[in-house]
Amino acid sequence: MNNHSIDKPKGLGVVPLTMFAIGTTLASGVFSLSGDLAAGGAHTLAVLIGWAICGVGMLGLAMCFLRLSIAKPELTSGIYSYAKEGFGEYIGFNAAWGYWLSAILAQVSFATLMFSALGYFFPTFGLGNNMASIICASAILWLIALLILRGVNEAVVINVAVVSAKILPIIVMVVAVIFAGAFDWNIFMDNFKGDGTGMSLMDQVKSTTYITVWIFIGIEGAVVISGRAKNTKIAGKATAISFLCLLALYMTISLLSMGVLTTEELAALGNPPMAGILEAVVGTWGAALVNIAVIISLGGAMFTYSILSIDSAFGPASKKCFPKAFEQVNKHNAPTVAVLVTTLIVQVFLIIVYFNESSYQICYTLSTSAIMVPYVLSALYCLKLTVKGESLKSLGKSEVVSTWIFAILGTLYGFWLLYASGVTYILISALLYAPGTLLYLAARKEQNKKFFITKTDTVALIVIMGAFIVSAVMLAQGTIQPF
């Protein structure tokens, strides 16, 4: 019998693992999905192609994470540990830095969308990026930080409310569109190709990339719990089933929407777009339902992502990747420095959002940009282990084949993400990544270790700093605008 198929008597089965994965991944993106796809210029055909690429690529990536969790169970410090193990200290640090930044920027995007939803009921909050929104979001941010410093790190009641808030309006929308006869085949076909938009089909497909990645962020966290499964076959099934369920849900929502409103109407909807779609189907109560759901869902998400972003600084510090100060804990066992620094950075970004009148979409695009590097590096590490045969131990013939397929697909998808991002967002990513080098140098110095050990580290430094200089010049000239 293969070691990986040995059952754990108290392990979780397929259903609870699948529900956990879906609950972890299903977040704010589902409420803005249809409007954001349309606003990016993607019509129905491009959306279908975009989902096909995302479906194949993200499944490959998710299964890469699963295979890595099995092949390297000792690497339990987050996905940055895969980059560190596979490609060295500096590249590993950048994966940790990118993951931390992504979680921080996700909090900013959640705050913006939540207050935009509140603006439906209280106009003083406007689009979620005005003074009233930033002041209230900041108050919530620091209140959450205070709770975490007091040792509060779980909220079962909040999680139940958040999951309910996510699911109810989605069910209502799908049922209403189908059974209320709101879907119009003529509208759907008019939206199909997008002739005369001035965008090529490839450009339309590429425009779907950030949106489709954003709504699947978290799938890597769902794989972490695979260690609690009865065996790895069950973990693999749960990962695949949860992913395919989410993909089917997202595709259903986006395609049904394109049969309710024209692409131009979808693109013009305010945040969250799902509110406008459901209002068009059932009336104003539909918009109210969605906005209430968004407020509840993102209020809980701000709490859980605060913990995630803090852990994303504390974890690397415990492995000597970040400076030792981030390991400091108080009498409640809360990581004091990690809490304060993370909260302060989120606060700075909220202020930037105010002065630049940035939208939810801009914030999540930056969050997605930051996480792409850890994703690509993880896929590459899985491919590296597969080539060396390390991830193929104790596997049957069919599993060896599937491991090769997923490793290749995950890697190819990673490079597709970089290609589809375009030069502009790669340069903007350099603005996010370059400042982290100062933190890396501080960590290496306090450990009395050489800064850059390998040629790979040196090349990575040159690339990041070179891109940063180009980005800084373009930013000063107004050629690129991150926010």
C-alpha positions in Angstrom: 0.0 0.0 0.0 1.2 3.5 -0.8 2.0 5.6 2.2 -0.1 8.5 0.9 -3.3 6.3 0.9 -3.2 5.2 4.6 -6.4 6.4 6.3 -6.4 8.6 9.4 -9.4 7.3 11.5 -10.3 10.8 12.7 -9.6 12.5 9.4 -12.1 14.6 7.5 -14.1 13.3 4.6 -14.7 14.8 1.1 -17.8 16.9 2.1 -16.5 18.9 5.1 -13.2 19.5 3.3 -15.0 20.7 0.1 -17.3 23.0 2.1 -14.3 24.5 3.9 -12.4 25.1 0.7 -15.5 26.8 -0.9 -16.1 28.9 2.2 -12.5 30.0 2.3 -12.2 31.0 -1.3 -15.7 32.5 -1.9 -15.2 36.2 -1.0 -16.0 39.7 -2.3 -15.1 39.1 -5.9 -18.3 37.2 -6.6 -20.4 40.4 -5.9 -18.6 42.4 -8.5 -17.7 39.7 -11.0 -20.1 40.5 -13.9 -19.7 44.2 -13.8 -15.9 44.0 -13.6 -15.7 41.6 -16.6 -17.8 44.0 -18.7 -15.9 47.1 -17.5 -12.7 45.4 -18.7 -14.1 45.2 -22.2 -14.7 41.5 -22.2 -17.8 40.3 -24.0 -19.4 36.8 -23.7 -17.0 34.9 -26.1 -13.9 36.4 -24.3 -15.4 35.6 -20.9 -15.9 32.0 -22.0 -12.3 31.7 -23.2 -11.1 33.5 -20.1 -12.9 31.0 -17.9 -11.6 28.1 -19.9 -8.0 29.3 -19.4 -8.6 30.1 -15.7 -10.4 26.7 -15.2 -7.5 24.7 -16.5 -4.7 26.9 -15.1 -6.1 27.5 -11.6 -7.0 23.8 -11.2 -3.4 22.9 -12.2 -2.1 25.5 -9.7 -4.4 24.2 -6.9 -3.2 20.7 -7.5 0.4 21.9 -7.4 -0.3 23.2 -3.9 -1.8 19.9 -2.9 1.1 17.9 -4.3 3.6 20.2 -2.6 1.8 19.8 0.8 2.2 16.0 0.4 5.7 15.9 -1.0 7.1 18.5 1.4 4.9 18.3 4.6 7.7 19.9 6.6 7.2 23.2 4.7 4.3 24.4 6.8 5.1 28.2 7.0 3.1 29.3 4.0 3.6 29.2 0.3 6.6 31.4 0.5 8.5 28.4 2.0 8.2 26.7 -1.4 10.0 29.6 -3.1 12.6 29.7 -0.4 13.3 26.0 -0.5 13.3 25.9 -4.3 15.1 29.1 -5.3 17.0 30.6 -2.4 16.7 33.1 0.4 16.1 36.4 -1.5 13.5 34.9 -3.9 11.9 33.2 -0.9 11.7 36.5 0.9 10.1 38.2 -2.0 7.4 35.5 -2.1 6.7 36.1 1.6 6.7 39.9 1.1 4.4 39.6 -1.9 1.9 37.4 0.0 1.9 39.8 2.9 1.3 42.8 0.6 -1.5 40.9 -1.2 -3.3 40.2 2.1 -2.8 43.9 3.1 -4.2 45.2 -0.2 -7.1 42.8 0.0 -8.1 44.4 3.3 -8.0 47.8 1.6 -10.2 46.6 -1.2 -12.6 45.0 1.3 -12.9 48.3 3.2 -13.6 50.2 -0.1 -16.3 47.9 -1.3 -17.9 47.6 2.1 -18.3 51.3 2.5 -19.5 51.6 -1.1 -22.2 49.1 -0.2 -23.0 51.2 2.9 -23.3 54.2 0.6 -26.4 52.6 -0.9 -28.1 53.2 2.5 -26.1 56.1 3.7 -25.1 58.4 0.9 -22.5 60.2 3.0 -20.2 57.2 2.3 -20.4 57.8 -1.4 -18.3 55.3 -3.4 -16.4 54.0 -0.4 -13.3 56.2 -0.9 -14.3 59.5 0.5 -13.3 61.1 3.9 -16.2 59.6 5.8 -15.5 56.1 4.5 -11.8 56.3 5.2 -12.3 57.6 8.8 -14.8 54.8 9.6 -12.8 52.1 7.8 -9.7 53.3 9.8 -11.7 53.1 13.1 -12.8 49.5 12.3 -9.2 48.6 11.3 -7.7 49.8 14.6 -10.5 48.2 16.6 -9.8 44.9 14.9 -6.1 45.4 15.7 -6.9 46.0 19.3 -9.1 42.9 19.5 -6.2 40.8 18.1 -3.8 42.3 20.5 -6.2 41.3 23.3 -5.9 37.7 22.0 -9.1 37.5 20.0 -8.3 35.3 16.9 -11.5 33.3 16.3 -15.1 34.3 15.7 -17.3 31.3 15.0 -20.5 33.4 15.0 -19.0 35.9 12.6 -17.9 33.1 10.2 -21.4 31.6 10.2 -23.0 35.0 9.4 -20.4 35.7 6.7 -21.0 32.4 4.9 -24.7 32.9 5.0 -24.4 36.5 3.7 -22.3 35.2 0.8 -24.6 32.4 -0.3 -28.1 33.9 0.1 -28.0 36.7 -2.5 -26.1 34.4 -5.0 -28.9 31.8 -4.7 -31.6 34.5 -5.0 -29.9 35.9 -8.1 -29.5 32.6 -10.0 -33.0 31.4 -9.1 -34.5 34.8 -10.0 -32.8 35.1 -13.3 -33.8 31.6 -14.4 -37.3 31.4 -13.1 -38.4 35.0 -13.4 -37.7 34.9 -17.1 -35.2 37.7 -16.9 -32.7 36.0 -19.1 -33.0 37.3 -22.7 -31.3 35.2 -25.4 -31.2 38.2 -27.7 -29.3 40.3 -25.2 -26.9 37.4 -24.6 -26.1 37.0 -28.3 -25.7 40.8 -28.8 -23.1 40.6 -26.0 -21.4 37.6 -27.5 -18.5 39.0 -29.7 -18.4 42.7 -28.8 -17.9 43.8 -32.4 -17.0 47.4 -32.8 -15.5 47.8 -29.3 -12.0 48.5 -30.6 -10.6 45.7 -28.5 -9.2 42.5 -30.1 -10.5 39.2 -28.8 -7.1 38.5 -27.2 -7.1 41.8 -25.4 -10.6 41.1 -24.1 -9.4 37.6 -22.9 -6.4 39.2 -21.2 -8.7 41.7 -19.5 -10.4 38.9 -17.6 -7.1 37.7 -15.9 -7.0 39.8 -12.8 -10.7 39.3 -12.1 -10.6 35.5 -12.5 -7.4 35.2 -10.3 -8.8 37.6 -7.6 -11.9 35.5 -7.1 -9.8 32.3 -6.6 -7.3 33.9 -4.1 -7.6 31.7 -1.0 -7.6 28.4 -2.9 -4.0 27.9 -1.6 -5.1 28.3 2.0 -7.8 25.7 1.5 -5.2 23.1 0.5 -3.4 23.6 3.8 -6.2 21.8 5.6 -5.6 18.8 3.4 -3.4 17.4 6.2 -6.6 16.8 8.2 -8.1 14.6 5.5 -8.6 10.8 6.0 -6.0 10.4 3.2 -4.5 12.3 0.4 -6.8 10.8 -2.2 -9.8 12.4 -0.3 -7.8 15.7 0.0 -7.3 15.6 -3.8 -10.9 15.0 -4.5 -12.0 17.8 -2.2 -9.6 20.2 -3.7 -10.8 19.4 -7.3 -14.5 19.3 -6.4 -14.4 22.6 -4.5 -12.6 24.3 -7.3 -14.9 22.9 -10.0 -18.0 24.0 -7.9 -16.6 27.5 -7.6 -15.8 27.7 -11.3 -19.3 26.5 -12.2 -20.8 29.1 -9.8 -18.7 32.0 -11.2 -19.4 31.0 -14.8 -23.1 30.7 -14.1 -23.2 34.2 -12.5 -21.2 35.9 -15.2 -23.0 34.3 -18.2 -26.5 34.7 -16.7 -25.8 38.4 -16.2 -24.9 38.8 -19.8 -28.4 37.7 -20.7 -30.0 40.3 -18.4 -28.2 43.5 -19.3 -26.0 44.6 -22.2 -22.3 44.7 -21.7 -22.4 48.5 -21.6 -25.1 48.5 -18.9 -23.1 45.9 -16.8 -19.9 48.0 -17.1 -21.8 51.1 -15.9 -23.1 49.5 -12.7 -21.8 50.9 -9.4 -20.3 48.8 -6.7 -21.3 46.1 -6.1 -22.5 45.3 -9.6 -24.5 42.3 -8.5 -26.8 44.7 -6.7 -27.7 46.5 -9.9 -28.2 43.2 -11.7 -30.6 41.8 -9.1 -32.4 45.2 -9.0 -33.0 44.9 -12.7 -34.5 41.4 -12.1 -36.6 41.7 -8.9 -36.6 45.4 -8.0 -35.0 47.6 -5.3 -35.2 44.9 -2.6 -32.8 42.9 -4.6 -30.2 45.6 -4.5 -30.8 46.1 -0.8 -30.3 42.4 -0.2 -27.0 42.3 -2.0 -25.7 45.4 -0.3 -26.6 44.1 3.1 -24.8 40.8 2.2 -21.7 42.6 1.1 -21.6 44.7 4.3 -21.9 41.6 6.5 -19.5 39.5 4.4 -16.8 42.1 4.1 -17.0 43.1 7.8 -16.1 39.5 8.6 -13.5 39.4 5.8 -11.7 42.5 7.3 -11.4 40.6 10.6 -10.2 37.3 9.0 -7.8 39.0 6.6 -6.4 41.1 9.4 -5.4 37.8 11.1 -4.1 36.4 7.8 -2.0 39.4 7.0 -0.6 39.5 10.5 0.3 35.8 10.3 1.9 36.5 6.9 4.4 38.7 8.7 4.7 36.7 11.9 5.2 33.3 10.1 8.2 34.4 8.0 9.8 36.1 11.0 9.6 32.8 12.9 11.6 31.2 10.1 14.2 34.0 10.0 12.8 35.4 6.8 11.6 38.7 8.3 13.4 40.6 11.1 13.2 39.1 14.5 11.1 42.0 15.9 8.0 40.6 14.0 8.2 37.6 16.4 7.5 39.6 19.5 4.4 38.6 21.4 2.5 40.1 24.3 1.0 38.5 27.4 -2.0 37.4 25.2 0.4 35.7 22.8 -0.5 38.2 20.1 2.4 39.2 17.8 2.6 42.9 18.8 5.0 44.3 16.2 3.3 42.3 13.3 -0.1 43.6 14.4 1.0 47.2 14.6 3.2 47.3 11.5 0.6 45.5 9.4 -2.3 47.8 10.6 -0.2 50.9 10.0 0.6 49.8 6.4 -3.1 49.2 5.8 -3.8 52.6 7.2 -1.3 54.2 4.8 -2.9 52.5 1.9 -6.3 53.7 3.0 -5.0 57.3 3.0 -3.6 56.8 -0.5 -7.0 55.5 -1.6 -8.6 58.7 -0.3 -6.2 61.1 -2.0 -6.3 59.2 -5.3 -10.0 58.4 -5.1 -9.1 54.8 -5.9 -11.8 52.2 -6.5 -12.3 48.7 -5.1 -11.2 47.4 -8.5 -7.8 49.2 -8.4 -7.1 47.8 -4.9 -7.9 44.2 -5.8 -5.9 44.5 -9.0 -2.8 45.5 -6.9 -3.5 42.7 -4.5 -3.6 40.2 -7.3 -0.4 41.6 -8.8 1.4 41.0 -5.5 0.2 37.4 -5.1 1.1 36.4 -8.7 4.8 36.0 -7.9 4.3 33.5 -5.0 1.9 31.6 -7.2 4.3 31.3 -10.1 7.2 30.4 -7.9 5.1 27.6 -6.2 4.2 26.2 -9.5 7.8 26.3 -10.7 8.9 24.5 -7.5 6.3 21.8 -8.0 7.6 21.3 -11.6 11.2 21.3 -10.3 10.3 18.5 -7.7 8.5 16.6 -10.4 11.4 16.7 -12.8 13.7 15.5 -10.0 11.2 12.8 -9.1 10.8 14.0 -5.5 7.0 14.6 -5.8 6.5 11.2 -7.5 7.5 8.9 -4.6 5.0 6.3 -3.6 2.6 7.2 -6.4 0.8 4.9 -8.8 1.3 5.2 -12.6 -1.9 7.2 -13.1 -0.9 9.6 -10.3 2.5 10.1 -11.7 0.9 11.2 -15.0 -1.5 13.5 -13.3 1.2 15.1 -11.2 3.2 15.8 -14.4 0.2 17.3 -16.1 -0.8 19.5 -13.1 2.8 20.7 -12.6 3.1 21.7 -16.3 -0.4 23.3 -16.4 0.3 25.3 -13.2 3.6 26.6 -14.5 2.2 27.5 -17.9 -0.7 29.3 -16.2 1.7 31.2 -14.0 3.5 32.5 -17.0 0.2 33.3 -18.7 -0.6 35.5 -15.7 2.6 37.4 -16.1 2.0 37.8 -19.9 -1.6 38.8 -19.5 -0.7 41.3 -16.8 1.1 43.4 -19.4 4.2 45.5 -18.9 2.5 48.2 -17.0 1.4 46.1 -14.1 4.7 44.2 -14.0 6.3 47.6 -13.5 3.8 48.6 -10.9 4.6 45.3 -9.1 8.2 46.4 -9.0 7.1 49.4 -7.0 5.5 47.0 -4.5 8.3 44.6 -4.3 11.5 46.8 -4.3 10.9 48.4 -0.8 10.8 44.9 0.7 14.5 44.5 0.0 15.3 46.9 2.9 13.4 44.5 5.2 15.4 41.5 3.8 18.7 43.3 4.3 17.7 44.1 7.9 16.9 40.4 8.6 20.1 39.2 7.0 22.2 41.7 8.9 20.8 40.8 12.3 21.6 37.2 11.6 25.1 38.1 10.5 24.5 36.3 7.2 25.6 37.2 3.7 23.0 39.2 1.9 23.0 37.5 -1.5 24.3 34.0 -1.5 23.6 32.7 -5.0 23.8 34.1 -8.5 20.0 33.6 -8.7 19.6 36.0 -5.8 21.8 38.6 -7.5 20.0 38.4 -10.8 16.6 38.7 -9.0 17.9 41.8 -7.2 19.1 43.4 -10.4 15.8 42.7 -12.2 13.7 44.0 -9.3 15.7 47.2 -8.8 16.0 47.8 -12.5 12.2 47.5 -12.9 11.8 49.7 -9.9 13.9 52.5 -11.3 12.0 52.4 -14.6 8.7 52.4 -12.7 9.7 55.3 -10.5 10.6 57.4 -13.6 7.3 56.5 -15.3 5.4 57.3 -12.1 7.1 60.7 -11.8 6.2 61.4 -15.5 2.6 60.3 -14.9 2.9 57.4 -17.4 1.8 54.9 -14.9 -0.7 55.4 -12.1 -0.8 52.5 -9.5 -3.8 54.0 -7.6 
